[in-house]
C-alpha cells in the first residue's frame, strides 16, 4: 500500500518465510553455519531455540534450501497443532513419497524406514527439519524420539533439526537433552543489529535513500526489544502512518505514536484504525 509513496518496489516487512528477506546477523549466520556443520558431519539431531519472533522459522527454511542443494534430500515440516500421525504423513509428503490419506501409522513408518534405508545404502544424507515442536501434540515428541532412535542405528545419514520456542521448552527439556547433539539459542538483535536489519530489508525492497531518522531506530529498538517479528510489524505500520502524514522520513514521533496506538489497540481488543482512517479520508 505504501511502497510507491516511499519509492519501494515492494513492501519489505511481511513476516513471511521468503528467504529473500533473510538477514544474516552474526547470531543468525552462526546458527545457520552450525546447523549446516551438523548435517555435513552426519550427526543425529540439532535443536534451534529462541524467543518467539527471533526468526527461527526463517533460519530453518534457509537451512532446508541449503541442505537440499547437496546430494541428499531435505524436507521441512511445520508441526504446529499436528498429531504424531499427521507429522508422519506430512513428512512423507514433503519427501515426495505420496502417502495415501488412509495409510495406517504402521504403513507410514514402513515407508519412512524404507527411505532411510535406501539413503543409507547409497550414503546420501536425509535431513528432516521439524519446526514448532513445542506447539505440536505430545505424541509428536514420541515420533521424534523414534526418528532419533532410527538415526542412531549406524551411519544412516538421517539428521533431525528441531525448532522450539525458548518460552515453551521446559516441558521438552529432558527429552531434548537426551536426543540432541547440538543446541543453539537464537537471541534478539541488539540496537545496532536492529538498525542494520531494517536498513537491509529496505534496501532489498528498493530504497535508495534513508527512510528512518537515527532517533527512530532507537525508539524502534526500545519498543521491540530487537525482536525481528516486532520490528517488522512496527516498521510496516510506521511507514503506513508516515505516508498518511505525508512525511519525508520516519522520525521518532511517528514510531512512538504507532507503538502507543498498538498498545491501546491491544488493550481495547480493537483493530488499529487511526491512521488508516485518516489516509482513507484524505484519499
Secondary structure, DSSP 8 states (H G I E B T S, - for coil): --TTTTT-SS--------GGG----HHHHHHHHHHHHHHHTT-SEEEEEESTTSSHHHHHHHHHHHHHTSSSEEEEEE-TT--HHHHHHHHHHHTT----TT--HHHHHHHHHHHHHHHHHTT--EEEEEE-GGGS-HHHHHHHHHHHHHHTTTT--EEEEEEEEGGG-GGGHHHHHHH-SEEEEE----HHHHHHHHHHHHHHTT--S--B-HHHHHHHHHHHTT-HHHHHHHHHHHHHHHHHTT-SSB-HHHHHHHHHHHHHHHHHT----HHHHHHHHH-
